[in-house]
Amino acid sequence: MSIRFIDAAEVARRLTYDVAVPLVREAMVALSQGRTRQLLRGIIDLDGENAFGVMPGALDAGPFGAKLVSVFPGNVARGGMSHQGLIVMFDRASGAPVAVVDAGEVTAIRTAAASAAATVALARADADQLAVLGTGEQAQRHVLAIRAVRPLARVTIWGRDAGKAAALAEELGCDVAAAVRDAVADAGIVCTVTAAAEPILFAGDVAAGTHINAVGSSRAGPVEIAPDLVARSRFFADHREGVLSQGAEFLRAKAEGLVDDAHVLGEIGEVFAGTLAGRTAAADVTMYKSLGSIVQDLACAAWLCASEG
């Protein structure tokens, strides 16, 4: 059996947000309903902030496979991608490998697409101002993804490097804020996509009714969101088991005695399916914690393999 290779250029050309958002939404519904399977990611720490991860999973009656991904945050400053790797797909009937897909581009798109889907489900209907904290590839992707699902009157970028923030804002036609609090003050939607090791966003920074996509920390350790903001929020996981084991912000808040496991109200797939209440009042602060799920990668890769290029 021949093995198909789908490179980054093909992924970028074909996996638009119009395609990716419903794909990842359905994948998360299937995960919450037990129709797909995934294990907790395995992570090997390398030098400095670098790491290597393995994420295996299986779609419902469809292909199975794994993502092999290197995470090298320093690449971004050199104009490269922080996440690089391969998604290896296997045929469910024969067990044969059938495709290898560029994981860096799929990860970049599906991560932002998942936040966009969560925003549709959890943000106030009238929320039309977006704040993005961070200046890397996911900052750009999140602006594009949220714009694809929600008309926005204003987008504001904040970054620790003011020059990078200004350059990204100019590229995307956004405003720039000098401080986190200024960026999020009027934003009904906030995306944190930084490499921060310690909290940058606190409960006192955000207004009532804000929705937050917490994306930058994808493992136990680095924390973007302060424990008091975790405790204040209606908190939803992409994958409950993963967040209870590897969700850094939740684990920090739990260690400080501010929350327990019940604070993870459930999974975003349950909200998508309508079996779990998301926003219950206009004043709710909602938070979607994204660690990244292999079923999202597999759903996107399976679509790429099944459709014509």
C-alpha positions as a Markdown table, in Angstrom:
| # | Residue | x | y | z |
|---|---|---|---|---|
| 1 | Met | 0.0 | 0.0 | 0.0 |
| 2 | Ser | 1.4 | 3.4 | -1.0 |
| 3 | Ile | 1.7 | 6.1 | 1.7 |
| 4 | Arg | 0.5 | 9.5 | 0.9 |
| 5 | Phe | 2.5 | 12.6 | 2.1 |
| 6 | Ile | 0.7 | 15.9 | 2.7 |
| 7 | Asp | 3.1 | 18.7 | 3.2 |
| 8 | Ala | 2.6 | 22.0 | 5.0 |
| 9 | Ala | 1.8 | 24.0 | 1.8 |
| 10 | Glu | -1.1 | 21.6 | 1.0 |
| 11 | Val | -2.4 | 21.8 | 4.6 |
| 12 | Ala | -2.3 | 25.6 | 4.6 |
| 13 | Arg | -4.0 | 25.8 | 1.2 |
| 14 | Arg | -6.8 | 23.4 | 1.9 |
| 15 | Leu | -7.5 | 23.4 | 5.7 |
| 16 | Thr | -9.2 | 26.7 | 5.9 |
| 17 | Tyr | -11.0 | 27.8 | 9.1 |
| 18 | Asp | -14.3 | 27.3 | 7.4 |
| 19 | Val | -13.3 | 23.6 | 7.2 |
| 20 | Ala | -11.3 | 23.2 | 10.4 |
| 21 | Val | -13.7 | 24.8 | 12.9 |
| 22 | Pro | -16.6 | 22.3 | 12.3 |
| 23 | Leu | -14.0 | 19.4 | 12.1 |
| 24 | Val | -12.5 | 20.1 | 15.5 |
| 25 | Arg | -16.0 | 20.9 | 17.0 |
| 26 | Glu | -17.3 | 17.4 | 15.9 |
| 27 | Ala | -14.1 | 15.8 | 17.1 |
| 28 | Met | -14.5 | 17.2 | 20.6 |
| 29 | Val | -18.1 | 16.1 | 20.7 |
| 30 | Ala | -17.1 | 12.6 | 19.7 |
| 31 | Leu | -14.3 | 12.6 | 22.4 |
| 32 | Ser | -16.7 | 13.7 | 25.1 |
| 33 | Gln | -19.2 | 11.0 | 24.0 |
| 34 | Gly | -16.6 | 8.2 | 24.0 |
| 35 | Arg | -16.7 | 7.7 | 20.3 |
| 36 | Thr | -13.0 | 8.6 | 19.9 |
| 37 | Arg | -10.1 | 7.7 | 22.1 |
| 38 | Gln | -6.8 | 9.3 | 23.1 |
| 39 | Leu | -4.2 | 8.8 | 25.7 |
| 40 | Leu | -2.5 | 11.5 | 27.7 |
| 41 | Arg | 0.4 | 12.9 | 25.7 |
| 42 | Gly | 3.9 | 11.6 | 26.5 |
| 43 | Ile | 6.5 | 14.3 | 26.8 |
| 44 | Ile | 10.3 | 14.1 | 26.9 |
| 45 | Asp | 12.1 | 17.2 | 28.1 |
| 46 | Leu | 15.0 | 18.2 | 26.0 |
| 47 | Asp | 17.5 | 21.1 | 26.3 |
| 48 | Gly | 16.1 | 24.4 | 27.8 |
| 49 | Glu | 12.4 | 24.9 | 27.0 |
| 50 | Asn | 12.5 | 22.3 | 24.2 |
| 51 | Ala | 10.5 | 19.1 | 24.3 |
| 52 | Phe | 9.3 | 16.1 | 22.2 |
| 53 | Gly | 5.8 | 14.8 | 22.4 |
| 54 | Val | 3.9 | 11.7 | 21.3 |
| 55 | Met | 0.1 | 11.9 | 21.1 |
| 56 | Pro | -1.8 | 8.6 | 20.0 |
| 57 | Gly | -5.5 | 8.4 | 19.3 |
| 58 | Ala | -8.2 | 6.7 | 17.3 |
| 59 | Leu | -11.3 | 8.1 | 15.5 |
| 60 | Asp | -14.7 | 6.5 | 15.7 |
| 61 | Ala | -14.7 | 3.6 | 13.2 |
| 62 | Gly | -12.1 | 5.6 | 11.2 |
| 63 | Pro | -8.3 | 5.9 | 11.0 |
| 64 | Phe | -6.0 | 5.8 | 14.0 |
| 65 | Gly | -2.6 | 7.2 | 14.5 |
| 66 | Ala | -0.3 | 9.5 | 16.4 |
| 67 | Lys | 1.3 | 12.9 | 16.2 |
| 68 | Leu | 5.1 | 13.1 | 16.8 |
| 69 | Val | 5.9 | 16.7 | 17.5 |
| 70 | Ser | 8.9 | 18.7 | 18.6 |
| 71 | Val | 8.2 | 21.9 | 20.6 |
| 72 | Phe | 11.1 | 24.4 | 20.2 |
| 73 | Pro | 9.8 | 27.9 | 21.3 |
| 74 | Gly | 13.0 | 29.6 | 20.3 |
| 75 | Asn | 12.3 | 29.0 | 16.7 |
| 76 | Val | 9.6 | 31.7 | 16.6 |
| 77 | Ala | 12.2 | 34.5 | 17.2 |
| 78 | Arg | 14.1 | 33.1 | 14.2 |
| 79 | Gly | 11.0 | 33.2 | 12.0 |
| 80 | Gly | 10.3 | 29.4 | 12.3 |
| 81 | Met | 7.5 | 27.3 | 13.8 |
| 82 | Ser | 7.6 | 26.3 | 17.5 |
| 83 | His | 5.7 | 23.0 | 16.8 |
| 84 | Gln | 7.1 | 20.7 | 14.1 |
| 85 | Gly | 6.4 | 17.1 | 13.4 |
| 86 | Leu | 4.4 | 14.5 | 11.6 |
| 87 | Ile | 0.9 | 13.0 | 11.9 |
| 88 | Val | 1.1 | 9.3 | 10.9 |
| 89 | Met | -2.3 | 7.8 | 9.8 |
| 90 | Phe | -3.2 | 4.1 | 9.8 |
| 91 | Asp | -6.0 | 2.3 | 8.0 |
| 92 | Arg | -8.6 | 1.0 | 10.5 |
| 93 | Ala | -9.4 | -2.1 | 8.4 |
| 94 | Ser | -5.9 | -3.3 | 7.5 |
| 95 | Gly | -3.7 | -1.6 | 10.1 |
| 96 | Ala | -1.5 | -0.4 | 7.4 |
| 97 | Pro | 0.1 | 3.1 | 7.4 |
| 98 | Val | -1.6 | 5.2 | 4.8 |
| 99 | Ala | -0.5 | 8.8 | 5.2 |
| 100 | Val | 2.0 | 11.2 | 6.7 |
| 101 | Val | 0.8 | 14.7 | 7.3 |
| 102 | Asp | 2.8 | 17.8 | 8.3 |
| 103 | Ala | 1.9 | 18.3 | 11.9 |
| 104 | Gly | 3.2 | 21.8 | 12.4 |
| 105 | Glu | 0.7 | 23.4 | 10.0 |
| 106 | Val | -2.2 | 21.2 | 11.2 |
| 107 | Thr | -1.5 | 22.0 | 14.8 |
| 108 | Ala | -1.3 | 25.7 | 14.0 |
| 109 | Ile | -4.7 | 25.7 | 12.3 |
| 110 | Arg | -6.6 | 23.3 | 14.5 |
| 111 | Thr | -5.5 | 24.9 | 17.8 |
| 112 | Ala | -6.9 | 28.3 | 16.7 |
| 113 | Ala | -10.0 | 26.6 | 15.1 |
| 114 | Ala | -10.8 | 25.0 | 18.5 |
| 115 | Ser | -10.6 | 28.3 | 20.3 |
| 116 | Ala | -12.9 | 29.8 | 17.6 |
| 117 | Ala | -15.4 | 27.0 | 18.2 |
| 118 | Ala | -15.2 | 27.5 | 22.0 |
| 119 | Thr | -15.7 | 31.3 | 21.5 |
| 120 | Val | -18.9 | 30.7 | 19.5 |
| 121 | Ala | -20.2 | 28.5 | 22.3 |
| 122 | Leu | -19.1 | 30.5 | 25.3 |
| 123 | Ala | -18.6 | 34.2 | 24.5 |
| 124 | Arg | -21.4 | 36.6 | 24.9 |
| 125 | Ala | -23.4 | 37.1 | 21.6 |
| 126 | Asp | -22.5 | 40.8 | 21.7 |
| 127 | Ala | -18.8 | 40.4 | 22.4 |
| 128 | Asp | -17.1 | 42.1 | 19.5 |
| 129 | Gln | -13.7 | 43.1 | 20.9 |
| 130 | Leu | -10.8 | 40.6 | 21.0 |
| 131 | Ala | -7.6 | 40.8 | 23.0 |
| 132 | Val | -4.7 | 38.5 | 22.1 |
| 133 | Leu | -1.9 | 38.2 | 24.5 |
| 134 | Gly | 1.2 | 36.9 | 22.7 |
| 135 | Thr | 3.0 | 37.6 | 19.5 |
| 136 | Gly | 3.9 | 34.2 | 18.1 |
| 137 | Glu | 2.3 | 32.1 | 15.4 |
| 138 | Gln | -0.7 | 31.3 | 17.5 |
| 139 | Ala | -1.4 | 35.0 | 18.1 |
| 140 | Gln | -1.7 | 35.5 | 14.4 |
| 141 | Arg | -3.7 | 32.3 | 13.9 |
| 142 | His | -6.1 | 33.2 | 16.7 |
| 143 | Val | -6.9 | 36.6 | 15.2 |
| 144 | Leu | -7.7 | 35.0 | 11.9 |
| 145 | Ala | -9.7 | 32.2 | 13.4 |
| 146 | Ile | -11.8 | 34.4 | 15.7 |
| 147 | Arg | -12.4 | 36.8 | 12.8 |
| 148 | Ala | -13.7 | 33.8 | 10.8 |
| 149 | Val | -16.5 | 33.1 | 13.3 |
| 150 | Arg | -17.3 | 36.4 | 14.9 |
| 151 | Pro | -17.6 | 40.0 | 13.5 |
| 152 | Leu | -15.1 | 42.1 | 15.5 |
| 153 | Ala | -15.1 | 45.8 | 16.0 |
| 154 | Arg | -11.6 | 45.9 | 17.5 |
| 155 | Val | -8.6 | 43.6 | 18.0 |
| 156 | Thr | -5.8 | 44.5 | 20.4 |
| 157 | Ile | -2.4 | 42.8 | 20.7 |
| 158 | Trp | -0.2 | 42.7 | 23.7 |
| 159 | Gly | 3.3 | 41.2 | 23.9 |
| 160 | Arg | 6.3 | 41.3 | 26.2 |
| 161 | Asp | 8.3 | 42.5 | 23.2 |
| 162 | Ala | 6.7 | 45.8 | 22.1 |
| 163 | Gly | 8.4 | 45.7 | 18.7 |
| 164 | Lys | 7.0 | 42.3 | 17.9 |
| 165 | Ala | 3.5 | 43.3 | 19.1 |
| 166 | Ala | 3.6 | 46.4 | 16.9 |
| 167 | Ala | 4.7 | 44.5 | 13.9 |
| 168 | Leu | 2.0 | 41.8 | 14.3 |
| 169 | Ala | -0.6 | 44.5 | 14.9 |
| 170 | Glu | 0.4 | 46.3 | 11.7 |
| 171 | Glu | 0.3 | 43.1 | 9.7 |
| 172 | Leu | -3.2 | 42.2 | 10.9 |
| 173 | Gly | -4.7 | 45.7 | 11.2 |
| 174 | Cys | -5.0 | 45.6 | 15.0 |
| 175 | Asp | -4.3 | 47.9 | 17.9 |
| 176 | Val | -1.5 | 47.6 | 20.3 |
| 177 | Ala | -1.6 | 47.8 | 24.1 |
| 178 | Ala | 1.4 | 48.5 | 26.4 |
| 179 | Ala | 0.0 | 46.5 | 29.3 |
| 180 | Val | -2.1 | 43.4 | 29.7 |
| 181 | Arg | -4.7 | 45.2 | 31.7 |
| 182 | Asp | -5.1 | 47.8 | 29.0 |
| 183 | Ala | -5.4 | 45.1 | 26.3 |
| 184 | Val | -8.2 | 43.1 | 28.0 |
| 185 | Ala | -10.1 | 46.0 | 29.7 |
| 186 | Asp | -12.9 | 46.2 | 27.1 |
| 187 | Ala | -12.4 | 42.8 | 25.5 |
| 188 | Gly | -15.3 | 40.4 | 25.6 |
| 189 | Ile | -13.0 | 37.7 | 24.1 |
| 190 | Val | -9.4 | 37.1 | 25.3 |
| 191 | Cys | -6.9 | 34.6 | 23.9 |
| 192 | Thr | -3.7 | 33.9 | 25.9 |
| 193 | Val | -1.1 | 32.4 | 23.6 |
| 194 | Thr | 2.2 | 33.2 | 25.3 |
| 195 | Ala | 5.2 | 31.1 | 26.5 |
| 196 | Ala | 4.9 | 32.7 | 29.9 |
| 197 | Ala | 6.2 | 30.6 | 32.8 |
| 198 | Glu | 4.3 | 32.6 | 35.4 |
| 199 | Pro | 0.8 | 34.3 | 35.3 |
| 200 | Ile | 0.3 | 37.3 | 33.1 |
| 201 | Leu | -3.5 | 37.6 | 33.5 |
| 202 | Phe | -5.3 | 38.0 | 36.8 |
| 203 | Ala | -8.9 | 38.1 | 38.1 |
| 204 | Gly | -8.8 | 41.8 | 38.6 |
| 205 | Asp | -7.7 | 42.4 | 35.0 |
| 206 | Val | -10.9 | 41.1 | 33.2 |
| 207 | Ala | -14.4 | 42.5 | 33.2 |
| 208 | Ala | -17.5 | 40.5 | 34.0 |
| 209 | Gly | -18.8 | 38.6 | 31.0 |
| 210 | Thr | -15.4 | 38.0 | 29.5 |
| 211 | His | -14.6 | 34.7 | 27.7 |
| 212 | Ile | -11.0 | 33.5 | 27.8 |
| 213 | Asn | -9.3 | 30.9 | 25.6 |
| 214 | Ala | -6.3 | 29.7 | 27.6 |
| 215 | Val | -3.9 | 28.2 | 25.1 |
| 216 | Gly | -0.3 | 29.0 | 25.6 |
| 217 | Ser | 0.5 | 26.4 | 28.3 |
| 218 | Ser | 0.0 | 22.9 | 27.0 |
| 219 | Arg | 1.5 | 21.0 | 29.9 |
| 220 | Ala | 2.0 | 21.0 | 33.6 |
| 221 | Gly | 4.5 | 23.7 | 34.5 |
| 222 | Pro | 4.2 | 27.0 | 32.7 |
| 223 | Val | 1.2 | 29.1 | 33.8 |
| 224 | Glu | -0.4 | 32.0 | 31.9 |
| 225 | Ile | -3.6 | 32.4 | 34.0 |
| 226 | Ala | -3.4 | 33.3 | 37.7 |
| 227 | Pro | -5.1 | 31.0 | 40.2 |
| 228 | Asp | -7.6 | 33.7 | 41.2 |
| 229 | Leu | -8.9 | 34.0 | 37.7 |
| 230 | Val | -9.2 | 30.2 | 37.3 |
| 231 | Ala | -11.2 | 30.2 | 40.5 |
| 232 | Arg | -13.4 | 33.1 | 39.3 |
| 233 | Ser | -14.3 | 31.4 | 36.0 |
| 234 | Arg | -16.7 | 28.8 | 34.7 |
| 235 | Phe | -13.9 | 26.5 | 33.7 |
| 236 | Phe | -14.1 | 24.0 | 30.8 |
| 237 | Ala | -11.5 | 21.5 | 29.6 |
| 238 | Asp | -10.8 | 20.3 | 26.1 |
| 239 | His | -10.2 | 16.9 | 27.7 |
| 240 | Arg | -11.0 | 16.5 | 31.4 |
| 241 | Glu | -8.5 | 13.8 | 32.1 |
| 242 | Gly | -5.8 | 15.8 | 30.4 |
| 243 | Val | -6.5 | 19.0 | 32.3 |
| 244 | Leu | -6.8 | 17.2 | 35.7 |
| 245 | Ser | -3.3 | 15.7 | 35.0 |
| 246 | Gln | -1.5 | 18.3 | 32.9 |
| 247 | Gly | -3.4 | 21.6 | 33.0 |
| 248 | Ala | -0.9 | 23.9 | 34.6 |
| 249 | Glu | -3.3 | 26.8 | 35.5 |
| 250 | Phe | -5.9 | 24.4 | 37.1 |
| 251 | Leu | -3.2 | 22.5 | 39.0 |
| 252 | Arg | -1.7 | 25.7 | 40.4 |
| 253 | Ala | -5.1 | 26.9 | 41.6 |
| 254 | Lys | -5.8 | 23.5 | 43.1 |
| 255 | Ala | -2.4 | 23.4 | 44.9 |
| 256 | Glu | -3.3 | 26.8 | 46.4 |
| 257 | Gly | -6.6 | 25.4 | 47.7 |
| 258 | Leu | -8.7 | 27.7 | 45.5 |
| 259 | Val | -10.5 | 24.9 | 43.5 |
| 260 | Asp | -10.9 | 21.2 | 43.5 |
| 261 | Asp | -11.5 | 18.8 | 40.6 |
| 262 | Ala | -15.2 | 19.7 | 40.5 |
| 263 | His | -14.2 | 23.1 | 39.3 |
| 264 | Val | -13.6 | 21.6 | 35.9 |
| 265 | Leu | -17.2 | 21.7 | 34.9 |
| 266 | Gly | -16.8 | 19.3 | 32.0 |
| 267 | Glu | -15.5 | 19.2 | 28.5 |
| 268 | Ile | -16.0 | 21.7 | 25.7 |
| 269 | Gly | -17.4 | 18.8 | 23.6 |
| 270 | Glu | -20.3 | 18.5 | 26.1 |
| 271 | Val | -21.0 | 22.2 | 25.7 |
| 272 | Phe | -21.0 | 21.8 | 21.9 |
| 273 | Ala | -23.4 | 18.9 | 22.1 |
| 274 | Gly | -25.8 | 20.8 | 24.4 |
| 275 | Thr | -25.5 | 18.4 | 27.3 |
| 276 | Leu | -23.6 | 20.8 | 29.5 |
| 277 | Ala | -24.4 | 24.4 | 30.2 |
| 278 | Gly | -21.7 | 26.9 | 29.0 |
| 279 | Arg | -22.4 | 30.5 | 29.8 |
| 280 | Thr | -25.3 | 30.8 | 32.2 |
| 281 | Ala | -25.4 | 34.6 | 32.7 |
| 282 | Ala | -24.1 | 37.6 | 30.9 |
| 283 | Ala | -21.7 | 38.4 | 33.8 |
| 284 | Asp | -20.1 | 34.9 | 33.8 |
| 285 | Val | -16.4 | 34.8 | 33.1 |
| 286 | Thr | -15.9 | 31.6 | 31.0 |
| 287 | Met | -12.6 | 29.9 | 30.3 |
| 288 | Tyr | -11.8 | 27.2 | 27.8 |
| 289 | Lys | -8.5 | 25.4 | 28.7 |
| 290 | Ser | -6.8 | 24.1 | 25.6 |
| 291 | Leu | -4.1 | 21.5 | 26.0 |
| 292 | Gly | -4.5 | 20.1 | 22.5 |
| 293 | Ser | -6.2 | 16.8 | 21.5 |
| 294 | Ile | -4.9 | 14.3 | 19.0 |
| 295 | Val | -8.5 | 13.6 | 17.9 |
| 296 | Gln | -8.5 | 17.2 | 16.4 |
| 297 | Asp | -5.3 | 16.4 | 14.5 |
| 298 | Leu | -6.6 | 13.1 | 13.3 |
| 299 | Ala | -10.0 | 14.6 | 12.2 |
| 300 | Cys | -8.2 | 17.3 | 10.2 |
| 301 | Ala | -5.7 | 14.8 | 8.7 |
| 302 | Ala | -8.5 | 12.3 | 7.8 |
| 303 | Trp | -10.4 | 15.1 | 6.0 |
| 304 | Leu | -7.3 | 16.0 | 4.1 |
| 305 | Cys | -6.7 | 12.4 | 3.1 |
| 306 | Ala | -10.3 | 11.8 | 2.1 |
| 307 | Ser | -10.8 | 14.9 | 0.0 |
| 308 | Glu | -9.2 | 15.9 | -3.2 |
| 309 | Gly | -6.3 | 18.3 | -3.2 |
